[in-house]
Amino acid sequence: MIDTTLYRWLRPLLGRRRRGRRTPETFRPRGTSSRVSRLATRYDAEVDLALRRLWPKARVYHDREFTRDRADFLLVVRGRGVMIETKVKSDPGLFRGSTLPPLLDRLQRDGRRLVVLLNQGDPTPARELVAAKLGDKARVIVWSGPADDPILLEAVESLLHQSSRHA
């Protein structure tokens, strides 16, 4: 029989064995699992400020729970809603949008509009994916700070000016 006190002394020397599988990313609270999650939390706060700055009279709802099938923000301007999904990349490479299909499927059923904000990288593959699912009801843009506000403003306003609300 092993003395648990001895085991506690030896554990740092022997290394910790992982028992079972690691907790899936979907069950972790946002901002606790990795450097990218901390960047995502900071990016969401900056996006929240930008939405309130660009549309001061609008209602901004921020979904703080980490889910794959709901957008991070709902922006309601003049009675019309646009969903805002934020994506953070730690490298400036291609953004393929591999995490977007559950959200796109849901928004395709609901007929909602979507703007995907990417902090950096080339969004071309994701634009093709989003256009195939939602057509002209969605935009994918790179927004990295207040200097990119005109791009965000144009993307959201173009979706708000579409003729019908959910058609």
Summary of the structure (lengths in Angstrom):
residues: 167
radius of gyration: 20.2
end to end distance: 69.5
largest distance: 74.8
contacts: 445
relative contact order: 0.12
helix: 44%
strand: 17%
